[in-house]
């Protein structure tokens, strides 16, 4: 049983960790909550993770039904999301600062009443990349084990994000700008490899297997 779950969980965990990227979220969170007390920072981090779990579960269970209603095949969705994730990984690898800017909210975001939902849950933790990844992992053909592994990986990644946000200022000081950029580049390289596999799988199922069956 464990031998069946572990590879699926590992793939889901690595993909979601790279896409959600709590390391990149950490300095942005520190900037947004720089005037808050430690207890309030922890509360905001927990609420942001809770909102993110709810949003990702919604798209994980209902997103593929929406695709079916729109007449979009899952193979086409897999290939398209692979391309999008590849672009994200490309930016992370070659220009990590641009990825930070893409996730950084506008100047008035910190003045909003509930930053846990926006901009922390959306678009930082449960952004388009995370939504697409969850829909891929829980798509048609996914077994109960696959879905359970994806949900478990999602919750663990968000728990790690809460921990990192709670100690955001210390982690940012310890890693420094150079350290965070180096980690972002490594994660970007892994994301490009995973996303390329998604594109290959989408093309194989959507085109090559249909040609072979014809």
Secondary structure, DSSP 4 states (H G I P E B T S, - for coil): -HHHHHHHHHHHHHHHHHHH-HHHHHHHHHHHTTTS-HHHHHHHHHHHHHHHHHHHHHHHHHHHHHHHHHT--HHHHHHHHHHHHHHHHHHHHH-HHHHHHHHSPPTTGGGSS-TTTEETTEETTS-HHHHHHHHHHTSTT--HHHHHHHHHHHHHHHHHHHHHHHTHHHHHHHHHHHHHHHHHHHHHHHHHHHHHHHHHHHHIIIIIHHHHH-
